Amino acid sequence: MKIIFKKPFKKNYDSVNKRYSYRIRFTVKFNLKNQFDKETTCSENKLPHIEKIISDKYKNSKLEQFQFNASQKQKNKKVYSEKMFFDLVRIYREYRKQQIDKRNLPDGMGILSITYKTEYFHMKRIHQKIKNFNFIKCDDITPEFFYKNFLEEFRNSAKFHISKGKKCYDFIKNVISYGMKIGWIKRHDIVFEKFIIGRVTKNNNILPTPTKDEVENILKHLPFRSFVITTVLVETGLRIGELNALFWSHLDKKNKLLLVSQAISDKQIEGTKTENGNRDIPINQELILLLEKYKRTLGKIPKANDFIFPHQNGSSNPDKKETNYNQLMSVCKKLGYIKKSKNRKGQIIYSGKYGNHAMRRFFRTQCVAKGIDNLAIDYIMGQSSRGSIGERRYTDRKQLMPQKGMTYKS
């Protein structure tokens, strides 16, 4: 028996001497009579016992038998050296991580870091719900396997919520497409069926949008800084991430424009969310004067490359989106603008009804009421013109209805 290495293993506190001590573990090599060595790790008091066990176990063994067992173990390891599907997922995630940096390039063809993080939660949910996911090989991915083990599982409402299943399906579909591209998946006859989720009865399309009177009432009760932020949101329809990323150089007083070219996503300055994100928003003289008044309250003259709304701790970093959100929630609760909802535990909670994004919905509703063209509204709000999400999710149709007593003739 030969001691190769010893190291501290466990930290114990000696209450008498008031100091810490360490138990030592030994790595030892047993040179057996059958001309092969065996290594193990144990504590010092167990060395004689371990030596006896190893001697009894290999007493009648031959060197050839030991080598045969070692070769069998090596063969078993080769099984896991094949191209596994979870390795393909890891490589795909590395590829997606590279796309974050491309977002800041002029063409803006990358992804947002928040998108990358969201995909992580989809991947985690798939690991938990799909049986034997870590043992799936890339060679196992066939049209039949894909339909049975992925598509049917994602459609199973007992395992996946109707919307989460579709997002997980899209993630796996992208992974398999990437595997075909790099040659890990050899079958190219996999047909990705459309994930039909049916009719969603949940009232997702009806989001709380404040009326004009409610917005005026909220603005009256906000502190000055939050009043300025909320006023800009109401007058421009900006996302809160785009607002916090504005520099003073983005305020064009001469042409009365706000120049939007970046946004804060996941605490990082990145490109805008859509292809219409880079835009020039027209503003009125009253808003410019309000920003100038706010500028004088900062205490020091800001530079052109300083944030309009810096962090309240005095640093040069941009403000958090939660700062104004918490102010709005507090004021809404005081004014009685409360919504009822359930948390993850199923408990009923009451919170403020209107946050930062509600002001964005209010802006679009007011633009539609004034008869502004939808393409122009899409441009001002930085929304994609390919779909009708602005009309469905950002326009409160109830506010556009004629008042009581009015007819189509009046």
HUWOFEN-V248824 format. One record per residue. N is the residue number from 1. RES is the residue in one letter. SS is DSSP state (a for helix, b for strand, c for the rest). OMEGA is omega in radians with two decimals (* if undefined). Layout:
N_RES_SS_OMEGA + N_RES_SS_OMEGA
//
This chain:
1_M_c_-3.11 + 2_K_b_3.12 + 3_I_b_-3.11 + 4_I_b_-2.99 + 5_F_b_3.02 + 6_K_b_-3.06 + 7_K_b_3.05 + 8_P_b_-3.08 + 9_F_b_-3.05 + 10_K_b_-3.10 + 11_K_b_3.13 + 12_N_b_3.13 + 13_Y_b_3.10 + 14_D_b_-3.07 + 15_S_c_-3.13 + 16_V_c_-3.12 + 17_N_c_3.11 + 18_K_c_3.08 + 19_R_b_3.14 + 20_Y_b_3.04 + 21_S_b_-3.07 + 22_Y_b_2.96 + 23_R_b_-3.06 + 24_I_b_3.00 + 25_R_b_-3.07 + 26_F_b_2.94 + 27_T_b_-3.02 + 28_V_b_3.10 + 29_K_b_3.10 + 30_F_b_3.10 + 31_N_b_-3.04 + 32_L_c_-3.06 + 33_K_c_-3.10 + 34_N_c_2.99 + 35_Q_c_2.96 + 36_F_c_-3.02 + 37_D_b_3.08 + 38_K_b_3.14 + 39_E_b_3.07 + 40_T_b_3.14 + 41_T_b_-3.14 + 42_C_b_3.08 + 43_S_b_-3.00 + 44_E_a_-3.08 + 45_N_a_3.14 + 46_K_a_-3.10 + 47_L_a_3.13 + 48_P_a_-3.13 + 49_H_a_3.13 + 50_I_a_3.13 + 51_E_a_3.13 + 52_K_a_-3.14 + 53_I_a_-3.12 + 54_I_a_3.14 + 55_S_a_3.13 + 56_D_a_-3.09 + 57_K_a_-3.07 + 58_Y_c_-3.06 + 59_K_c_-3.08 + 60_N_c_-3.12 + 61_S_c_3.08 + 62_K_c_-3.12 + 63_L_a_-3.13 + 64_E_a_-3.14 + 65_Q_a_3.12 + 66_F_a_3.12 + 67_Q_a_3.11 + 68_F_a_3.11 + 69_N_a_3.13 + 70_A_a_3.13 + 71_S_a_3.09 + 72_Q_a_3.10 + 73_K_a_3.13 + 74_Q_a_3.11 + 75_K_a_3.12 + 76_N_a_3.11 + 77_K_a_-3.11 + 78_K_a_3.11 + 79_V_a_-3.11 + 80_Y_a_3.10 + 81_S_c_3.07 + 82_E_c_-3.10 + 83_K_c_-3.13 + 84_M_b_-3.08 + 85_F_a_-3.14 + 86_F_a_3.02 + 87_D_a_3.08 + 88_L_a_3.09 + 89_V_a_3.13 + 90_R_a_3.13 + 91_I_a_3.10 + 92_Y_a_3.12 + 93_R_a_3.08 + 94_E_a_3.10 + 95_Y_a_3.13 + 96_R_a_3.12 + 97_K_a_3.10 + 98_Q_a_-3.12 + 99_Q_a_3.13 + 100_I_a_3.14 + 101_D_a_-3.12 + 102_K_a_-3.13 + 103_R_c_-3.09 + 104_N_c_3.11 + 105_L_c_-3.09 + 106_P_c_-3.11 + 107_D_c_3.06 + 108_G_c_-3.06 + 109_M_c_-3.12 + 110_G_c_-3.14 + 111_I_c_3.07 + 112_L_c_3.12 + 113_S_a_3.11 + 114_I_a_3.06 + 115_T_a_3.11 + 116_Y_a_3.14 + 117_K_a_3.10 + 118_T_a_3.11 + 119_E_a_3.10 + 120_Y_a_-3.13 + 121_F_a_3.03 + 122_H_a_3.13 + 123_M_a_3.14 + 124_K_a_3.13 + 125_R_a_3.11 + 126_I_a_3.10 + 127_H_a_-3.08 + 128_Q_a_-2.98 + 129_K_a_-3.10 + 130_I_c_-3.07 + 131_K_c_3.10 + 132_N_c_-3.11 + 133_F_a_-3.07 + 134_N_a_-3.11 + 135_F_a_3.11 + 136_I_c_3.10 + 137_K_b_3.12 + 138_C_a_3.12 + 139_D_a_3.12 + 140_D_a_-3.04 + 141_I_c_3.07 + 142_T_c_3.10 + 143_P_a_3.14 + 144_E_a_-3.14 + 145_F_a_-3.13 + 146_F_a_-3.11 + 147_Y_a_-3.05 + 148_K_a_-2.98 + 149_N_a_-3.14 + 150_F_a_-3.03 + 151_L_a_3.14 + 152_E_a_3.13 + 153_E_a_-3.14 + 154_F_a_3.11 + 155_R_c_-3.14 + 156_N_c_-3.08 + 157_S_c_3.11 + 158_A_c_-3.12 + 159_K_c_-3.06 + 160_F_c_2.98 + 161_H_c_-2.99 + 162_I_a_3.14 + 163_S_a_3.12 + 164_K_a_3.12 + 165_G_a_3.12 + 166_K_a_-3.14 + 167_K_a_3.09 + 168_C_a_3.10 + 169_Y_a_3.12 + 170_D_a_3.13 + 171_F_a_-3.14 + 172_I_a_3.12 + 173_K_a_3.12 + 174_N_a_3.11 + 175_V_a_-3.12 + 176_I_a_3.10 + 177_S_a_3.10 + 178_Y_a_3.09 + 179_G_a_3.06 + 180_M_a_-3.09 + 181_K_a_-3.09 + 182_I_a_3.05 + 183_G_c_3.10 + 184_W_c_3.09 + 185_I_c_-3.01 + 186_K_c_3.14 + 187_R_c_-3.14 + 188_H_c_-3.10 + 189_D_c_3.13 + 190_I_c_-3.14 + 191_V_c_3.13 + 192_F_c_-3.14 + 193_E_c_3.07 + 194_K_c_-3.11 + 195_F_c_-3.11 + 196_I_c_-3.09 + 197_I_c_3.10 + 198_G_c_-3.09 + 199_R_c_3.12 + 200_V_c_-3.10 + 201_T_c_-3.13 + 202_K_c_-3.09 + 203_N_c_3.13 + 204_N_c_-3.07 + 205_N_c_-3.11 + 206_I_c_-3.12 + 207_L_c_-3.09 + 208_P_c_3.12 + 209_T_c_-3.11 + 210_P_c_3.03 + 211_T_c_-3.13 + 212_K_a_3.13 + 213_D_a_3.14 + 214_E_a_3.12 + 215_V_a_3.13 + 216_E_a_3.12 + 217_N_a_3.12 + 218_I_a_-3.12 + 219_L_a_-3.14 + 220_K_a_-3.02 + 221_H_a_3.14 + 222_L_c_2.98 + 223_P_c_-2.93 + 224_F_a_-3.10 + 225_R_a_3.12 + 226_S_a_3.08 + 227_F_a_3.14 + 228_V_a_-3.12 + 229_I_a_-3.10 + 230_T_a_3.10 + 231_T_a_3.10 + 232_V_a_3.11 + 233_L_a_-3.11 + 234_V_a_-3.04 + 235_E_a_-3.03 + 236_T_a_-3.09 + 237_G_c_3.14 + 238_L_c_2.90 + 239_R_c_-3.08 + 240_I_a_3.10 + 241_G_a_3.09 + 242_E_a_3.14 + 243_L_a_-3.12 + 244_N_a_3.14 + 245_A_c_-3.12 + 246_L_c_2.97 + 247_F_b_3.06 + 248_W_a_3.09 + 249_S_a_3.11 + 250_H_a_3.10 + 251_L_b_-3.14 + 252_D_b_-3.08 + 253_K_c_-3.07 + 254_K_c_-3.11 + 255_N_c_3.14 + 256_K_c_-3.11 + 257_L_b_2.91 + 258_L_b_-3.08 + 259_L_b_-3.09 + 260_V_b_-3.13 + 261_S_c_-3.10 + 262_Q_c_-3.14 + 263_A_b_3.08 + 264_I_b_3.12 + 265_S_b_3.14 + 266_D_c_3.08 + 267_K_c_3.12 + 268_Q_b_3.08 + 269_I_b_-3.12 + 270_E_b_3.06 + 271_G_c_-3.11 + 272_T_c_-2.96 + 273_K_c_-3.07 + 274_T_c_3.12 + 275_E_c_3.08 + 276_N_c_-3.04 + 277_G_c_3.11 + 278_N_c_-3.02 + 279_R_b_3.07 + 280_D_b_-3.06 + 281_I_b_3.10 + 282_P_b_3.11 + 283_I_c_-3.12 + 284_N_c_-3.09 + 285_Q_a_3.14 + 286_E_a_3.14 + 287_L_a_3.09 + 288_I_a_3.12 + 289_L_a_3.10 + 290_L_a_3.10 + 291_L_a_3.08 + 292_E_a_3.10 + 293_K_a_3.09 + 294_Y_a_-3.13 + 295_K_a_-3.13 + 296_R_a_3.14 + 297_T_c_-3.08 + 298_L_c_3.08 + 299_G_c_3.10 + 300_K_c_-3.12 + 301_I_c_-3.12 + 302_P_c_3.10 + 303_K_c_-3.09 + 304_A_c_-3.11 + 305_N_c_3.03 + 306_D_c_3.11 + 307_F_b_3.09 + 308_I_c_3.13 + 309_F_c_-3.14 + 310_P_b_3.13 + 311_H_c_-3.06 + 312_Q_c_3.10 + 313_N_c_3.09 + 314_G_c_3.14 + 315_S_c_-3.14 + 316_S_c_-3.14 + 317_N_c_3.11 + 318_P_b_-3.13 + 319_D_c_3.08 + 320_K_c_3.12 + 321_K_a_-3.12 + 322_E_a_-3.09 + 323_T_a_-3.14 + 324_N_a_3.13 + 325_Y_a_-3.14 + 326_N_a_3.09 + 327_Q_a_3.13 + 328_L_a_3.13 + 329_M_a_-3.12 + 330_S_a_-3.13 + 331_V_a_3.14 + 332_C_a_3.12 + 333_K_a_3.13 + 334_K_a_-3.09 + 335_L_a_3.12 + 336_G_c_3.07 + 337_Y_c_-2.98 + 338_I_b_3.03 + 339_K_b_-3.11 + 340_K_b_-3.13 + 341_S_b_3.12 + 342_K_b_3.06 + 343_N_c_-3.08 + 344_R_c_3.12 + 345_K_c_-3.14 + 346_G_c_3.14 + 347_Q_c_3.13 + 348_I_b_3.13 + 349_I_b_3.11 + 350_Y_b_-3.11 + 351_S_b_3.10 + 352_G_b_-3.00 + 353_K_c_-3.00 + 354_Y_c_3.08 + 355_G_c_-3.12 + 356_N_a_-3.04 + 357_H_a_3.09 + 358_A_a_3.10 + 359_M_a_3.07 + 360_R_a_3.08 + 361_R_a_3.09 + 362_F_a_-3.13 + 363_F_a_-3.11 + 364_R_a_3.13 + 365_T_a_3.13 + 366_Q_a_3.11 + 367_C_a_3.12 + 368_V_a_-3.14 + 369_A_a_3.14 + 370_K_c_3.07 + 371_G_c_3.11 + 372_I_c_-3.10 + 373_D_c_-3.09 + 374_N_a_3.12 + 375_L_a_3.11 + 376_A_a_3.11 + 377_I_a_3.10 + 378_D_a_-3.14 + 379_Y_a_-3.10 + 380_I_a_-3.09 + 381_M_a_3.14 + 382_G_c_3.14 + 383_Q_c_3.11 + 384_S_c_-3.13 + 385_S_c_-3.09 + 386_R_c_-3.12 + 387_G_c_-3.11 + 388_S_c_-3.10 + 389_I_a_3.12 + 390_G_a_-3.14 + 391_E_a_-3.06 + 392_R_a_-2.97 + 393_R_a_-3.04 + 394_Y_c_-3.13 + 395_T_c_3.10 + 396_D_c_-3.04 + 397_R_a_3.14 + 398_K_a_3.14 + 399_Q_a_-3.14 + 400_L_a_3.13 + 401_M_c_3.10 + 402_P_c_-3.12 + 403_Q_c_-3.12 + 404_K_c_-3.14 + 405_G_c_3.14 + 406_M_c_3.08 + 407_T_c_-3.13 + 408_Y_c_3.14 + 409_K_c_-3.05 + 410_S_c_*
//
